[in-house]
Amino acid sequence: MFELYAPAQETGLALWPVLVVIVFMIALNVVNNRIAPQTHFLLWAFGSSVVLVAIGLLDGNSWTDMGLSWRFALRGLVWGAITIGLVTLAYAIASSFKKTREAFHDERYAQMSGGRLMFQTLLEVPFGTVLMEEIAFRAVLFSMLARRYGVIWGLVISSLLFGLWHILPSIGTHESNPALGGVAGEGRKGNVIAVALSVLTTSVAGVIFVGLRLVSGSILGPMGLHWATNGLGYFFSFFLIRIRDRAAAGIEELVHHHEEQGPDQGDRASRPGEISQGE
């Protein structure tokens, strides 16, 4: 039904270039999440993307092998646009139901300004997170692994590594997201469960991203889906949290107004036709 565009498997390729990429990604993960979080993130992401592409080319991967050829750019854009539309529809449906709406209530975005939201969703996510991770896992690592071990093992290993990549950023997320906290629980046990769930879900997402990469022949396909799940998630969280807080503030104001009236005034207001004894 769909033509797949994958690197051809070769024999006799050394393993050490793959290990170099993995060690480089581990170091980058620690820097981004522990040493210098949010400090020149875009610069770190862009610089590491260039380094990773250079390693891929030196390893013998072609631009087409890595999903970076202009030949498949339009095809990748089409697939990316389709997935963005599907994610938008899915988020809109999920946000209309109370139980699934709670999944968007990530308190990390409760105090975020509109300007910061725009910067994060339109610059930091697509040109930082998405670009770097797609080049690392779907372009370079997948191509290097597929040329050595075949497409299936390339898909499995790169997706598992993508899941493990999310260990550090997922620590403590059960405390800021009530829906996740309700599933994972509290304390150290809740933290472990939250991290395990993050690794599992992002590994599955990695499989889907590789699938889009194979079908479209370009990393632009998975980039569209990756941005939609992250960037649109921030948008929906931002607005749904504010709708929730405004509704809560409105209820609190009504309760406060009722308390100021007092019980006697409240009773009289409920019986407008009653005549006082003094009349």
ABEGO torsion letter per residue (X at the ends): XBBBBBBBBBBGBBAAAAAAAAAAAAAAAAAAAAABBGBGAAAAAAAAAAAAAAAAAAAGBBAAAAGABAAAAAAAAAAAAAAAAAAAAAAAAAAABAAAAAAABBAAAAABBAAAAAAAAAAAAAABAAAAAAAAAAAAAAAAAAAAAEAAAAAAAAAAAAAAAAAAAABGAAAABAAAAAAAEBEAAAAAAAAAAAAAAAAAAAAAAAAAAAAAGBAAAAAAAAAAAAAAAAAAAAAAAAAAAAAAAAAAAAAAAAAAAEAAAAAAAABAABBBAAX
